[in-house]
Amino acid sequence: MDATEADSIREELHSLYTKLRQNKALRPTSHGLTALVIDGHESHSTYLRHCDGCCERRVKRGRAWVTQYYHRQVSAMLLTRPFPIWLDIEPLKPGDDELTAAKRLLERMLRTYPRAFDIVLGDALYSDAKIYALLRRHGKDVLTVLKANQRGLLQDAQALLEEAEPVVYETDKSWLEIREVGNFTEVWPELDHPLRVIRSREGRSVKRQLEGQPEELLSEWLWVSTATAQRAHTEALVA
C-alpha cells in the first residue's frame, strides 16, 4: 500500500467517470439533481505499529492510558444511476480533524469534477459554516443532517416546524410526514445565503419473524440545506 501512487488511481477514476458520461451510461435522477456524498471512515487502528502518516489518540485500556494509532480518511461518492461511483478520498494527516481533510477533498473535487454534481450531502459534522461557504462560492448546494452541534439553528427550527403545515404521504405499509421552514438568514456570518430546514417523520409496518405480530418502526430526520425551493422541491431533498 505504501508503494501505491494515489494520484494514478484518481486519474483512472476520473477517466472511468468521463467515459461513462460520454457513453451516456449514467442516467439523470428523477428530480434532476446529482449528489456527492462525503463521509469519514476509519480503516484501522492499532496499539503496536505505526507510520509517519498515523494519527494518534489517547485511550484507556484497563487502568492505564495508552496511545492508539489509526488511519482515517474522508471519502467522496457520486450518487449516479444505475450505480454510485466512488471518486476520491483524502486522508487525515497527524493533527488534522475530519473537517480539515474534507475541505482539502472538496477543493480538489471542485477542480477535478466542476460539473459532476449539484449538491453535497453529509452528516451533522458537515453542518459547518466553512464547508457551506466553500461550496456556495462554487455554485454548489449543500444538504446535511441537523443536530445539536448547531444548537441555535436547531432550537429555532424546531419551534417553527411545529407550526408548519405538514405534507403527508401514505402507502399500505408506510407513511411519511414532511414539514419545512425556510429563509433562515444570518445563521453563519461566513454564509450570505438563506437556509431551509426540513423534518421528515417516517413510519413503516414490519412483521417480526419470531412473534409474527406487526410492529410499526418510527424514525425522524432533520436536515438543513442551501437549496432554494426553485432549485429543489422538498420531496427531492427528502429523497
Buried (B, 14 or more C-beta within 10 A) or exposed (E): EEEEEEEEEBEEBBEEBEEBEEEEEBEEBEBEBBBBBBBBEEEEBEEEEBEEEBBEEEEEEEEEEEEBBBBBBBBBBBBBEEEEBEBBBBBBEEEBEBBBBBBBBBEBBBEBBEEBBBBBBBEBBBBBEBBBBBBBEEEBBBBBBBBEEBEEBBEBBBEBBEEBEEBEEEEEEBBBBBBBBBEBEEBBEEBEBEBBBBBBBBBBEEEEEEEEEEEEEEEEEBBBBBBEEEBBEBBBBBE
